Amino acid sequence: MKIFPDDNFLLNNARAEALYHNIARNLPIIDYHCHLSAEDIADDRQFENLTDIWLEGDHYKWRAMRANGVDEKYITGDADPVLKFKKWAETVPFTLRNPLYHWTHLELKRYFGIEKLLNGDSAHEIYDHCTEKLGTKDFSVRNLLLKMNVEVICTTDDPSDSLEFHKRIATDNFNVQVLPSFRPDKILSIDDSPLFDSQIQKLSAAADIAIDTFPKLLEALERRINFFHRMGGRLADHGLTHFYGKVFTDTQMDIIFKKALQKKGLSSDEEHIYKSGLLYHLGVMYHEKGWVQQFHIGAIRNNNSRMFDMLGSDTGFDSIGSFESGVEMSKFLNRLDQAGKLSKTILYNINPKDNAFFATMAGNFTEEGVPGKVQFGAAWWFLDQKEGIERHLNDLSNYGLLNRFAGMLTDSRSFMSFPRHEYFRRIFCNLIGSDMELGLLPDDNDLISELIKNVCYKNARSYFKFNL
């Protein structure tokens, strides 16, 4: 049986093969948005078995197992790791044409040299082989990152986080930069009183300031942004259902904020005003620091309340949403732009119907000397599969400048996820190579080589201005 995936996986012509193997394949990886554990990197964690490193926290796999009828005890429960892996392996043949099938076999091949298909019959052999390797120093977390040629990782961190693990990594002379990203979503959650109260208390303690007014909230956030900046942070990230662009005054913001602290009920309009005002002020702070702000828009989270009560958030019960965000996004970006405070911005959509809207909105806000200032971000979450990536690249090309695109990211919690960059690079090289075959792009090696290098690596390096 032919090896799967083979060396020319996803590469459908000679030009695509040459672009990938000669140019893209060995470029370093800048993973500027992920959810990896800085603690695991600081500790150079050694995973005990394949189940722990591959299934722990991976809600992509959890969703597939649930869809296959697997009992929850084998997914997030306390079943034996061997049995959990067996249930995953038995699920894998049912993921044919799902990106999980591609990712699974790329990961087995790249990390462990395994070229067998994973299924119920091969499960024990593969589990034993990989678990044995994971017990060696070559397969510690840090060595896995080096093995994948990772240059930069940007984690996702709460404003009140001590960043103690980032500090440890920075003093260890580790050859991979591990930088924090500022994620203030919970400070925006004024419509969830218990969560909001908890976050204000945590922020108050971290910033060492009593937060009893809106100006004090802004002061606390500024202190934390300054702290993140000192720790190497250059990005902020927001996960929102939609944008908030209502007109506000700081007097209104203070009144609404104090009402929330006093646990007085807020109208939906007041909640919307608060989120609009706080996002604006955060945007101003990011601009002053020269940061990049990211907005992940449109997911409906925690749809299954029964399972949310059992397992909490980020456990595989989210879906693509359908929200009208255009007018509010325009107002938000325009207000910052009018004030001269719009920083570099990346806009990610989760619903493919919004591709053209996001791509064209990005082109409305430009700045002399800042190429690609507002970006149509990489195909995200449910869209980071072959068709979703191709649609994103085509829409970005049609409405913007592909050659300024900052490239792919994993958005992952798994240290096994870095072959997703390979997956993207293969798809990208195939797209460009196919256009060359059809005569839609010139057969100019220097011109096309530079495009491949830019999108796969160089643009991210220059856009984020990491100290490399």
Phi and psi in degrees as a GROMACS rama.xvg file:
@    title "Ramachandran Plot"
@    xaxis  label "Phi"
@    yaxis  label "Psi"
@TYPE xy
-63.4346  139.445  LYS-2
-61.6933  137.14  ILE-3
-131.785  130.433  PHE-4
-77.9576  142.355  PRO-5
-86.4069  -179.498  ASP-6
-62.0305  -27.4303  ASP-7
-108.046  26.8855  ASN-8
-51.4811  127.869  PHE-9
71.741  0.79588  LEU-10
-105.746  111.742  LEU-11
-102.008  4.29305  ASN-12
-157.886  167.578  ASN-13
-62.9333  -37.4674  ALA-14
-65.7483  -42.0006  ARG-15
-61.5369  -42.4513  ALA-16
-59.6334  -45.7137  GLU-17
-65.1841  -41.6463  ALA-18
-61.4575  -43.495  LEU-19
-72.0353  -54.5451  TYR-20
-69.8031  -34.1557  HIS-21
-92.1026  -20.6748  ASN-22
-123.932  -57.8325  ILE-23
-78.2496  -34.526  ALA-24
-53.4734  -45.7962  ARG-25
-101.186  10.5065  ASN-26
-68.5921  144.433  LEU-27
-62.557  163.582  PRO-28
-108.619  127.297  ILE-29
-110.352  107.383  ILE-30
-101.977  88.6779  ASP-31
-86.8522  2.54249  TYR-32
-152.483  113.253  HIS-33
-152.873  176.916  CYS-34
-122.214  31.2925  HIS-35
-67.5734  155.627  LEU-36
-84.233  116.755  SER-37
-64.9751  -30.3342  ALA-38
-62.8204  -43.2284  GLU-39
-63.0341  -36.3888  ASP-40
-71.4992  -42.6034  ILE-41
-60.7626  -41.3752  ALA-42
-81.6829  -5.99102  ASP-43
48.4435  56.1723  ASP-44
-54.9718  139.772  ARG-45
-110.007  109.343  GLN-46
-70.5257  141.85  PHE-47
-76.8406  -27.7842  GLU-48
-159.666  173.455  ASN-49
-67.4036  -32.4924  LEU-50
-62.1211  -44.9311  THR-51
-62.3931  -44.8923  ASP-52
-78.817  -24.4354  ILE-53
-103.66  -30.6044  TRP-54
-110.316  -15.9482  LEU-55
-68.7941  112.305  GLU-56
79.937  3.0902  GLY-57
-93.5209  91.6563  ASP-58
-73.3964  -13.9276  HIS-59
-61.2646  -49.5021  TYR-60
-67.9198  -38.3476  LYS-61
-59.745  -43.1639  TRP-62
-61.1509  -42.3826  ARG-63
-64.3708  -41.9593  ALA-64
-64.7381  -41.7959  MET-65
-63.7928  -41.888  ARG-66
-63.3001  -24.2482  ALA-67
-89.3504  4.43531  ASN-68
83.8008  15.8171  GLY-69
-73.2514  137.604  VAL-70
-64.0706  140.482  ASP-71
-58.6234  -26.0556  GLU-72
-63.9062  -23.8418  LYS-73
-90.6565  -1.21579  TYR-74
-107.888  -66.1047  ILE-75
-115.202  1.76544  THR-76
-84.1939  -163.005  GLY-77
-104.677  24.7361  ASP-78
-65.1071  158.98  ALA-79
-58.1811  138.361  ASP-80
-55.6143  -35.4798  PRO-81
-64.5625  -42.4914  VAL-82
-68.5234  -37.255  LEU-83
-60.4282  -45.7204  LYS-84
-64.9143  -38.845  PHE-85
-59.6845  -41.1934  LYS-86
-66.1016  -37.2508  LYS-87
-66.4726  -45.6974  TRP-88
-60.3265  -38.2435  ALA-89
-68.3324  -24.6052  GLU-90
-78.812  -30.7479  THR-91
-53.5114  -45.1446  VAL-92
-59.7951  -22.2218  PRO-93
-84.2167  -3.4311  PHE-94
-94.7304  10.712  THR-95
-52.0701  131.943  LEU-96
74.4414  0.525788  ARG-97
-92.9827  144.217  ASN-98
-57.7233  -23.4077  PRO-99
-57.4159  -34.0774  LEU-100
-65.6545  -42.4462  TYR-101
-65.5369  -51.4922  HIS-102
-59.1347  -44.0372  TRP-103
-55.8221  -47.6564  THR-104
-79.7577  -28.3698  HIS-105
-64.3839  -42.75  LEU-106
-66.6833  -43.5326  GLU-107
-60.6507  -38.8557  LEU-108
-74.4034  -45.5767  LYS-109
-72.238  -39.305  ARG-110
-86.5925  -36.7964  TYR-111
-120.811  -2.40201  PHE-112
71.7426  18.6372  GLY-113
-87.2762  129.156  ILE-114
-117.458  9.87224  GLU-115
-84.6166  151.379  LYS-116
-74.4717  139.209  LEU-117
-87.0465  128.056  LEU-118
-158.49  -175.083  ASN-119
-60.6303  -35.0695  GLY-120
-72.2815  -35.8622  ASP-121
-91.9034  -2.55456  SER-122
-57.0963  -50.7892  ALA-123
-65.8894  -42.8347  HIS-124
-60.6397  -46.7794  GLU-125
-67.4862  -41.4689  ILE-126
-60.2756  -48.1079  TYR-127
-64.569  -42.5329  ASP-128
-62.0382  -47.7533  HIS-129
-71.6888  -38.4421  CYS-130
-64.6335  -37.156  THR-131
-63.0595  -43.9045  GLU-132
-64.7206  -39.5657  LYS-133
-62.5319  -19.1635  LEU-134
-80.5366  -4.96825  GLY-135
-97.8505  156.18  THR-136
-62.7802  -28.9893  LYS-137
-61.8935  -16.5381  ASP-138
-113.223  21.6007  PHE-139
-68.9398  163.71  SER-140
-54.5925  -47.2812  VAL-141
-64.5867  -39.6114  ARG-142
-71.214  -29.0803  ASN-143
-64.0872  -40.7904  LEU-144
-65.1672  -42.0903  LEU-145
-65.6933  -38.0041  LEU-146
-59.3067  -34.6453  LYS-147
-89.9634  6.79778  MET-148
60.8594  40.3861  ASN-149
-80.9774  132.161  VAL-150
-104.836  -40.91  GLU-151
-139.274  138.967  VAL-152
-126.344  131.081  ILE-153
-112.035  112.348  CYS-154
-80.1078  177.853  THR-155
-119.825  118.845  THR-156
-134.932  141.04  ASP-157
-68.5103  145.135  ASP-158
-55.2757  -26.9865  PRO-159
-89.8655  -0.106159  SER-160
-62.9002  138.957  ASP-161
-72.5524  -19.3225  SER-162
57.6945  27.5856  LEU-163
-61.6318  -33.9439  GLU-164
-75.3863  -34.084  PHE-165
-62.78  -38.6331  HIS-166
-60.8406  -45.9889  LYS-167
-61.5916  -44.3414  ARG-168
-62.3872  -41.3888  ILE-169
-64.3317  -26.339  ALA-170
-94.4574  1.11307  THR-171
-96.3206  -1.12343  ASP-172
58.0741  33.7352  ASN-173
-72.1053  138.63  PHE-174
-78.659  1.9084  ASN-175
-112.07  125.636  VAL-176
-74.5279  127.869  GLN-177
-119.079  105.983  VAL-178
-115.559  146.874  LEU-179
-82.138  153.871  PRO-180
-123.746  141.522  SER-181
-86.7885  118.023  PHE-182
-125.431  91.1745  ARG-183
-92.2765  26.4279  PRO-184
-52.7007  -41.7939  ASP-185
-71.0879  -23.7521  LYS-186
-72.8213  -21.2503  ILE-187
-84.4178  -10.1127  LEU-188
-81.3336  52.936  SER-189
-68.471  -15.0904  ILE-190
-86.0248  1.13265  ASP-191
-125.761  87.4019  ASP-192
-56.2947  -47.4377  SER-193
-61.297  -44.3026  PRO-194
-65.1825  -43.469  LEU-195
-61.2371  -47.5146  PHE-196
-58.8839  -45.0444  ASP-197
-60.6867  -42.4177  SER-198
-70.332  -37.0007  GLN-199
-64.0749  -39.8741  ILE-200
-64.4554  -42.9458  GLN-201
-64.9078  -42.7419  LYS-202
-64.4049  -40.6948  LEU-203
-59.1243  -44.0586  SER-204
-67.2801  -42.962  ALA-205
-67.0522  -37.1521  ALA-206
-88.231  -8.51744  ALA-207
56.2744  53.3038  ASP-208
-151.932  138.326  ILE-209
-75.1239  121.687  ALA-210
-101.967  96.7874  ILE-211
-125.468  0.340836  ASP-212
-140.377  165.35  THR-213
-65.6176  -41.4854  PHE-214
-57.9612  -35.8305  PRO-215
-68.31  -35.5868  LYS-216
-61.4787  -45.5909  LEU-217
-63.4973  -38.7347  LEU-218
-63.2487  -42.358  GLU-219
-63.3825  -44.0958  ALA-220
-64.2901  -39.0711  LEU-221
-63.1098  -40.4762  GLU-222
-60.6712  -41.4181  ARG-223
-71.483  -36.9333  ARG-224
-62.6199  -41.404  ILE-225
-61.1869  -40.8397  ASN-226
-64.4096  -46.8186  PHE-227
-59.2223  -39.9767  PHE-228
-62.7697  -43.0424  HIS-229
-62.4693  -28.1795  ARG-230
-87.6127  8.00275  MET-231
96.8885  -1.74022  GLY-232
-66.0331  133.775  GLY-233
-134.052  7.59588  ARG-234
-134.663  147.473  LEU-235
-119.649  155.998  ALA-236
-141.447  146.51  ASP-237
-136.855  129.91  HIS-238
-105.641  107.693  GLY-239
-127.04  149.292  LEU-240
-69.4283  -38.6504  THR-241
-158.487  173.338  HIS-242
-79.7601  161.838  PHE-243
-127.914  117.292  TYR-244
-133.429  27.1289  GLY-245
-69.5283  151.828  LYS-246
-69.1048  141.211  VAL-247
-147.187  162.791  PHE-248
-123.07  156.506  THR-249
-67.0642  -27.1624  ASP-250
-64.253  -45.4432  THR-251
-58.2982  -44.1308  GLN-252
-59.9669  -41.0357  MET-253
-67.1161  -42.0236  ASP-254
-62.5722  -46.0868  ILE-255
-65.1232  -42.9355  ILE-256
-62.6918  -43.69  PHE-257
-66.2329  -37.1055  LYS-258
-60.354  -41.2401  LYS-259
-65.193  -41.9474  ALA-260
-62.9857  -32.6853  LEU-261
-85.7374  3.84594  GLN-262
60.3743  31.16  LYS-263
-84.4387  143.817  LYS-264
-63.3525  138.817  GLY-265
-110.282  144.592  LEU-266
-76.39  161.951  SER-267
-61.9585  -32.2248  SER-268
-66.4447  -41.4608  ASP-269
-65.3365  -40.8247  GLU-270
-60.54  -41.8465  GLU-271
-66.15  -41.4442  HIS-272
-62.9174  -44.2899  ILE-273
-59.289  -48.1075  TYR-274
-64.751  -37.611  LYS-275
-63.0626  -47.387  SER-276
-67.5096  -42.2785  GLY-277
-67.9366  -40.9613  LEU-278
-61.3851  -38.9853  LEU-279
-62.7081  -50.7269  TYR-280
-62.531  -37.5983  HIS-281
-63.2644  -41.8936  LEU-282
-59.1825  -38.722  GLY-283
-64.1555  -43.0942  VAL-284
-64.4702  -40.5824  MET-285
-62.187  -41.7231  TYR-286
-61.8063  -41.4135  HIS-287
-64.1669  -27.2041  GLU-288
-92.1757  -6.71438  LYS-289
73.729  25.2725  GLY-290
-81.2721  165.698  TRP-291
-99.3556  130.681  VAL-292
-104.573  134.452  GLN-293
-115.924  143.553  GLN-294
-132.322  112.956  PHE-295
-97.5849  113.166  HIS-296
-118.302  134.22  ILE-297
111.363  -0.583191  GLY-298
-78.5788  142.018  ALA-299
-96.7392  114.807  ILE-300
-101.279  152.016  ARG-301
56.0084  48.7852  ASN-302
-64.6972  -33.9742  ASN-303
-95.5927  99.0291  ASN-304
-65.8621  -33.051  SER-305
-61.7817  -44.7634  ARG-306
-76.2625  -30.1151  MET-307
-62.7178  -42.7099  PHE-308
-63.2016  -30.0018  ASP-309
-83.4809  -41.4826  MET-310
-119.23  -17.5921  LEU-311
87.1899  -168.171  GLY-312
-81.7887  168.955  SER-313
56.5916  42.8298  ASP-314
-121.708  10.2536  THR-315
106.254  25.1614  GLY-316
-124.178  35.4229  PHE-317
-109.074  161.657  ASP-318
-150.594  171.32  SER-319
-67.3998  131.058  ILE-320
-100.545  171.204  GLY-321
-133.36  93.6075  SER-322
-123.04  145.668  PHE-323
-88.997  110.408  GLU-324
-118.124  -1.92985  SER-325
-60.9519  -53.7134  GLY-326
-63.6452  -43.1197  VAL-327
-67.6147  -39.819  GLU-328
-61.1243  -44.6376  MET-329
-59.6408  -45.9205  SER-330
-62.9354  -42.6768  LYS-331
-62.2002  -51.7167  PHE-332
-65.6962  -39.3873  LEU-333
-66.05  -39.2037  ASN-334
-62.289  -43.7573  ARG-335
-66.2875  -40.8027  LEU-336
-64.1582  -42.1855  ASP-337
-60.6718  -34.7591  GLN-338
-82.5417  -1.58298  ALA-339
69.3614  28.8294  GLY-340
-124.532  18.9981  LYS-341
-86.1704  113.626  LEU-342
-84.5957  175.279  SER-343
-54.6123  139.662  LYS-344
-140.098  137.27  THR-345
-119.639  128.492  ILE-346
-112.248  118.433  LEU-347
-112.644  128.711  TYR-348
-107.039  154.363  ASN-349
-108.896  -13.9932  ILE-350
-104.395  119.896  ASN-351
-62.5541  -19.5402  PRO-352
-64.7259  -18.0306  LYS-353
-92.7513  2.54256  ASP-354
-53.5827  -53.8104  ASN-355
-64.0257  -38.0958  ALA-356
-62.0374  -49.5972  PHE-357
-63.4825  -42.8992  PHE-358
-64.1781  -40.7775  ALA-359
-77.4583  -31.7859  THR-360
-63.4053  -38.8826  MET-361
-58.602  -34.7371  ALA-362
-76.7544  -5.59552  GLY-363
-79.2734  -18.7756  ASN-364
-126.192  99.1015  PHE-365
-121.93  168.989  THR-366
-150.344  133.123  GLU-367
-57.724  130.712  GLU-368
83.7719  1.45184  GLY-369
-124.217  83.534  VAL-370
-61.3135  137.107  PRO-371
60.1568  38.2774  GLY-372
-55.7382  -50.3335  LYS-373
-107.002  122.898  VAL-374
-109.877  143.805  GLN-375
-84.0419  103.593  PHE-376
-67.0164  163.33  GLY-377
-56.0654  154.486  ALA-378
-54.7541  123.553  ALA-379
-116.734  137.295  TRP-380
60.1949  -107.134  TRP-381
-68.2591  -11.7387  PHE-382
-99.9862  -1.98711  LEU-383
-86.9316  49.5224  ASP-384
-120.526  175.813  GLN-385
-54.5138  -53.3093  LYS-386
-65.0473  -41.2435  GLU-387
-64.0507  -40.4144  GLY-388
-66.663  -43.709  ILE-389
-63.5224  -42.1504  GLU-390
-63.128  -41.6724  ARG-391
-61.9019  -47.5538  HIS-392
-63.8417  -38.7521  LEU-393
-67.8051  -43.7972  ASN-394
-68.8454  -39.1641  ASP-395
-60.9846  -42.2389  LEU-396
-65.0628  -40.7999  SER-397
-68.5323  -33.7336  ASN-398
-113.28  -6.87948  TYR-399
-147.73  -149.541  GLY-400
-117.371  99.6969  LEU-401
-55.524  -36.4092  LEU-402
-72.6543  -2.80407  ASN-403
-109.398  2.94023  ARG-404
-65.5836  132.314  PHE-405
-78.0917  -2.56681  ALA-406
90.8364  -171.166  GLY-407
-86.3978  162.961  MET-408
-147.902  165.423  LEU-409
-91.9204  -33.8641  THR-410
52.3255  35.6923  ASP-411
-114.598  158.361  SER-412
-102.377  3.85966  ARG-413
-110.933  134.077  SER-414
-75.0808  -3.22171  PHE-415
-96.4622  6.96304  MET-416
-90.842  -4.1265  SER-417
-69.0217  -20.807  PHE-418
-61.5916  -9.23862  PRO-419
-64.5373  -27.1997  ARG-420
-67.4768  -40.77  HIS-421
-61.1861  -43.7197  GLU-422
-56.6367  -48.3462  TYR-423
-61.2925  -46.0512  PHE-424
-63.2837  -38.9869  ARG-425
-64.3836  -45.8212  ARG-426
-61.4905  -43.6833  ILE-427
-63.7502  -47.3095  PHE-428
-64.1293  -35.8079  CYS-429
-66.4115  -39.6226  ASN-430
-62.0276  -47.3149  LEU-431
-69.5757  -42.8466  ILE-432
-61.9387  -38.0561  GLY-433
-66.0569  -40.3608  SER-434
-61.883  -38.2837  ASP-435
-65.041  -42.1366  MET-436
-59.2852  -36.8461  GLU-437
-84.1056  -2.63848  LEU-438
78.4258  14.6414  GLY-439
-83.7274  -18.0063  LEU-440
-129.448  149.402  LEU-441
-70.9042  150.779  PRO-442
-85.0307  64.8082  ASP-443
-118.372  103.349  ASP-444
-59.7283  -43.1733  ASN-445
-65.4095  -44.4351  ASP-446
-63.7603  -47.486  LEU-447
-73.8441  -36.4622  ILE-448
-59.7608  -40.7329  SER-449
-66.5081  -37.5396  GLU-450
-60.2185  -46.5992  LEU-451
-62.4339  -45.9698  ILE-452
-63.345  -40.8381  LYS-453
-62.3569  -51.7029  ASN-454
-71.0107  -35.6828  VAL-455
-82.2925  -19.135  CYS-456
-156.499  -54.2525  TYR-457
-65.0651  -35.8421  LYS-458
-64.3298  -42.1479  ASN-459
-62.402  -41.9205  ALA-460
-60.5126  -42.9944  ARG-461
-80.8355  -34.5942  SER-462
-66.1942  -44.4651  TYR-463
-87.956  -15.5067  PHE-464
54.5648  45.3059  LYS-465
-66.4271  152.586  PHE-466
-84.4298  78.5182  ASN-467
